[in-house]
């Protein structure tokens, strides 16, 4: 382990002495990987209403195209993070690029909804690239630039969605939808080649440990059951036997999984490390931040696209709605260096609390500005500014509290918590909008009061996230790179 640490320091010293291009190139390449992965997850949004027609099937069947992506991502993120710690983060990013590329090709040539679901599930596996990329920064970027680098790569989750939606809408409107997936495959291939050429391979932080197969199986069963129940509960009925059965399976399996993880020598997720108050409260806050972020992503595009004749809709096309939303997402990239400097000056906890407070403020702006496209643009700017600060701070808190041998796994678990928040947010806000409807030309559509309630809910959840974040204990006086001196947890001995 000591020689591994020396090798990392030698590479880092070489990059630093080479000037600013070394770290800058590393951050740029890893950020491009994050953008490619996040674009993949959001680019099908303009196609959702068209899928039943494209594949000549029901909307209930095509909904599995989205669900399959969520399920695959939830499973892939924590498992690929642990594999990155065991076998090398760069290697795992390259491995995850394979299903991302092949899945895009499968979707591009899909002739049935079943083939499309398989392709999207393959693409969902690529979600693990972002936490792995963030974890690599700890090994490759000088400590004085680490916070800004983490914030920049973290921001790609929002930037990819921001540019992915209008690009996808333009392709769907002016070209064949299949070109969208061929283009995604080509972009991912280019990013993969850049990673292979420019990102150095480093020794695995947890080399010599075993992979926890039983833990991986248990977590997969528990997460799949939980996400299926949450995402499909409104369609199946929240009191339906299938929904309740899946929730029961999730609770039982995850409890047994947690018991196993505390007893095995080399756990998939070290729950003793995860129980450290600084890590635990950050992960809890991540759930609420994910909820708060996704609520706006569900509400604002609908308001923009509903007919003006409703009295509150803005009558924008899918492409125009995407263009109105894009600047707010790009704001995340603009603010990420600011968040990094703020973290260096005041600490990541301060940045997180400030970011979540701005997120809550953004929903207040939304309540006042939802009557115009410019008002929603301002709302998007404020909300995404808060998300940029919060998302950039959370990995810094996590990596400053865990040993290097668990960096990728801990980041993967934190990303999973955000994903659970967005999934829960989608279910709750979807339920609110489904219950609070009005009749328009014989068709029920979400009412203005429903949208306002969603904004209020997003603000309330964001306030809860701010309170949880404020309770995170202060960090020790050391940088994330210096935590290598910390002894390994007793469980790993």
N, C-alpha and C positions, 0 to 999 in steps of 0.2 A: 504493500500500500504506500510505503514511503517513496519507493522509486516511481510509482505512478504519479504521485503528487509532484515530484521533481520534474518529471516529463511534462506535465501540464504547465508548470511554472516556466520551463524552458521555452515551450511553444509560445506562451503568453509574452515572455520577454522578447522573443524574436519578433513577434507582431508589433509590440510597442516600439521597439527600436527601429522598425521599418517605416515608422511615420504613421500618420492618421489613416492612410489608405487601408492598412490591414484590418483593423476593427471596423472601419466603415464598410468595407466590402463584405465582411462577415455578416454584419447587421443587415445590409441590403439584400444579400442572398437569402438569409433566413426569413426576412420580412416578406420576400417574394414567395417563399414557400407557404407562409401563413396566408397571404392573399389568395394564392391558387387554391388552397384548401377551403377557405371561407367562401370564395366565389362558387365553388362546387356545391356547397350546401344551400346557397340561396338562389342559384340561377334558375331553378325550376319554378319559382314563384309565379311568373307570368303565364306559365303553361298549365297551372293547376285547373283553371276553369275549362281548358281545352282538352285535357286528358280523356274525359269520358267520350268525346267525339273522336279523338285521334284513335283510340283503341276500341271504340264501339262497345263500351261497357258502362257500368254504373259508377256514380261518383263515390259510392262506398268502396268499390274495388280499387279505384285509382287513388283513394286516400292512403292505401298501403304503400304507395310510392314514397310518400313523405314519412310514414311511420317506420318503414324499413330503414331509411337513412338514420332516423333518430336512434333506433335500436342498435344498429351496427356501430354508430358513433359512441354510444354510451358504453358498449362493451369494449371497443377498441382503445379508447383513451386511457383508462387506468392500466389495462394489460400491456399495451405498447409502451407506456411509460416505464413499467417495471422491466420489460425486456430491454429497453434502452439503457437502464442502469446496469443490467447484467451483461449485455453483449455490445454496447456502444450505441450512443444516441444517433450519430450520423448513419450508422448501418440501419437502424430501425426506420429512420426517415426515408432512406432509399427503398427499404422493403415496403413501407406503407404507400410509396408512390406507385408501386405496381398495381394494386387493386384500384387505385384512383384513376390511373390511365386506362386499364382494361375495362373498368366499370363504365367510363365515359364512352368507350367504343361500343360496349354492349348496349348502352342506352341509345346510342346513335343509330344502331341497326335494328333496334327492337321492333318487332311486328305485333307483339301481344303485350298486355299489361303485366303478365307474369315475368316475361323477360326484362321488362323495364324495372320491375321491383327488384329483381336480382342485380341488375346493373347499379341501381341506386344504393342497394345494400353494400355492394363492393365499394362504391364511392364513399359511403359513410365511414368505412374503415380508415380512410385517409384523414379523418378529424384528429387523429393522434399526432399529426405532424406539428401542430401549433405548440402544444405543451412541451414536446421534445425540442423544438427550436428555441423556446424560451429557456429551457434547462441548459442547452448548449452554451448560451451566452455566459453563464457562470464560469465555463471552462475557457472561453476564447476571447473575452473582452476585458480590458483593464478595468480595475475596480472603480476608477474615477469616471468611467463612461458606462458602467454597468446599469445604473438606474435608468438612464435615458434609453439605453439599448433595449432593456426589458419593456419599457413603456412603448417604444416604437413597434416591437414585434407583437406585443399584446394588442396594440391598436389595429393590427391587420384583421382581427376578427370582425371589427366594424367596417373597416375600409373595404374589405372584400364584398361584404353585403351591400355597401353603398354603391359601388361601381358595378356589382354583378347584376342588380335588378334592372337598371336602365339599359345596360348592354344586352341582357337577355330579352328585354321587351323590344328593343330595336331589331334584334335578330328575328324574333318571332313575327314582328310586324312587316319586315322588309325582306325576309329570306325564309328558308325552310328551317323548322325547329331542330332538325337533326344536325344542322351546322353548328348549333350551340354546343353540342356534346363533342363533335369532332374538334372544335376550337378549344374546348376545355382540355381534351387529351393532349393537343399540341402544346398548349401553355404549360401544363404539368410536366410534360416531357422536357421542355426547355429548362424549367426550374430544377428538375432532377439532375440534368446534365451540369447545371451551374453548381449545385450542391456537391456533386461528385468531383468537380474540378477544383473548386475554390474553398471548400470547407474541409479542414484537416480531420483525420480520424484520430481520436484519442482513446486511451485505454478505458475500459468500462469501470465505472466507479464501484460497482458491486461484483466485480469479476470473482469467480470462485464460489459464489453462492448458488443455490438451486432455485429453479423456478417453481413457484407454488401452483401446481396444476389443479389441485383440489380447490384451492382458494379461487382460482380463475373460473372454474366451473360453477362454484357456488355464487360468486359475484355475478356471473352471466345470468344464471337462472333468476336470481333476486332482482337484478336491474331490468331484465326483459319483462318480468311479471309486473314490476312496479310501473314502468313506463307504458306498457300496454294498457294497464288499468287507468292510468292518469290521462293518456292521450285518447283513449277510445271510450272513456266512461260516459261522455256526453252522448255518444252515438249508441252505445249499448244500453245505457241507463245506469245511473250511479248505484242503484240498488239491485241491479240484475245479478243473477247468480254468478255469471262469468266474471263480472267486474269485482264483486266481493271475493270470489274465489282467488283471483289473481292477486288481489291485495293481501289476502291471508297468506298465500304462498310467499309473496315478497317479504312480509314481516317475519315469518318463520325461518325462511332460508337465510335472510340477511342477519338475523340474530344468531343462527348457527354458524354462519360465515364469520361473524365477528368473534365468536367464541374460539373458532379454529385459528383465526389470525393472531389471537393473543397467545396461542399455545405452540404454534409451529415455529421452527428455528428461523426460517427464511420466508417471512410472510410476503404475500403479494402487496399488501398495504400495511405498513407498520402502524397499527392502531395505537400503540403506546406513544409513538411520535405524533400521530394525528391527534392524540388527546392532550398534547401540550396546549395550554390555554391560548397561546399566541396563534397556533395553527388551527385549533378547533374553532375559535371565534371568527377567524378569517374565513374558514370554509362555510360557517353558518351565514356570515355576511354575504358570501358569494352567492348563496341560494337566493337571498332577497334582492341582490343587485341584478342577478340574471332575470328574475321576475320583473323587476322594475324596468329594465331595459326593454324586454320583449313586449311589454304591454303597449308601449308607444309604437313599436313596429307593426303591431296588429291593428291599431286604431287609426293612425294617420293615413295610411294608404287607402283605407276604406272611405274615410271622409273625403279624401281627394277625388275618388273615383265615383262616388254616388252621384246620381243626377242632381243638377241644381234645382230641379222641380220639387225635390223633397223639402226644400227650405233650408237645409243645412249642408247638403252635399255640394261639392265644388265642380262636378262635371268634368273632371280631367280624364284623359286617356291613360292607359296603363303606362305608356312610354313617358307621358308628361308627369304622371305621378312619381315614377322612378327618378326623373330628372329633378323634381322638387325635393326629393328625399336625399339625393346624392350629396349635395354640399354639406349637409349635416354629418354624414358619415365620413367624408373627407376631413372634416374638422377634427376627427379623432387623431389622424396622422399629424396634422398641424400642431395639436396640443401635446402630443406625446413627449417631445423634448422638454416642453415646459414642465410637464409632470415629473420627468426625470430630474430636472434641476431642483424642483420643489422637494422631491424625495431626498435628494442629497443635502438640502439645507435644513429641512424640518423633520425628515423621517417618513417612511412609507405609511405609517398609521395616520399621520396628519393629512397626507395626500388622499388616502382612502376616505376619511371622514369628510373632507372638503368635496371630493368628487361625488359622494352619495348625496350630500346636502345640495349640490348643484343639480343633481338628477331630480331630486324632489322639487326644487324650484322650477325645473323645466316643465313639470306637469302643471304647476300653477300658471306658467306662461301659456300652456296648451289650453287651459280652461278659458283664458281670456282671448286667445288668438285662433281658436278653431273655426272661426267664421270666414277665414280667408286663407288662400294659399301662402301669402306672405307671413301670416301669423303662424301657420304650421311650419314654415321654413325656419322661423325664429325659434319655435319650440324644438325643432330637430337640432338646431345649433346648440341650444342650452343643454338638452338631454344628452346629446353625444359628447359634449364637453365634459359633463360629469362622468359619463361612462369611460371616457378616455383616461381621466385621472384615476378612477377606481380600478379599472382593469390593469392599468400599468403598475399600480401600487401592490395589488394582491400577490403577484408572483414574487415581488421583492420581500414581502413579509414572510412568505412561505420559505423561500430559499435562504433567508437569514435565520431560520429556526430549525432547519433539518440538516443532517450531515450530507456531504456530497454524494455518498453512495445511494441516497434516496431522492436526489433532486428531481429526476424525471418522473418517478412514481408519485412524488408529492405534488408536482405540478399537474400531472394527469388527474389525480384525485380532485384537486381544486377545480380544474376545468370541468370535471364531471359534476361537481356541485353547482357550477354555473349552469350547466346543461339541464340539470334537474330543475333549477329555478326557471329557466326559459320554458321547459316543458310544462311545469305547473302553471306558469303565467299564461301560456297559451290555452290551457284547459280552463282556468278560472275566468280569464277575460272572455274567452269564447262562450262560456256559460252565461256570463253577464249579458253579452250582446245578443245571445240567442233568446234570453228570457225577456229582455227589454226591447221590443220590436214595435214597428208601426207598419201599417199597410200602405204600399205604394203600387198603384196599378195592379192590385190584386196579389201582390207578392210581398211577404213580410221581409222587412229590412231592419237593421239595427236603428233604433231611435236616437234622437239627439241626446235625450236623457241617459240612454245607455252608454253613449260615447263619453258623456260627462262623468258618469259613474266609473267608467274604466280609467279616466284620467285621475279621479279622486283616489281610486284603488291603487294606481301606480304611485301616486304621491305618498299615500299611507305606508305602502310597503317600503318605499325608499327611506322614509323617516325611521322605520324599524331597522333597516340596514344601517343607517347612520348611528343609531343608538348602540347596536351590536358592535359596530366598528369602534366606537368610542370606548368600549369596554375592553378592547384588546390590550393586553399588558404591554408596557414599554419594552423596547428591545434592549438587549445587552449592548454595551459600547464596543461593537466590533462590526466589521463589514461582512457581507455574505461570503467573500472569498476567504476570509480568515477563519471561518467556522470549521475548516478542515481539521484544525487542531483539536476539535472536540472529540472525545472518545466515542467509540461506537456504542450504541445502546446494548444493554446487557442481553437483550433477547437475541442479538446477532452473534453473540460469542459462541 
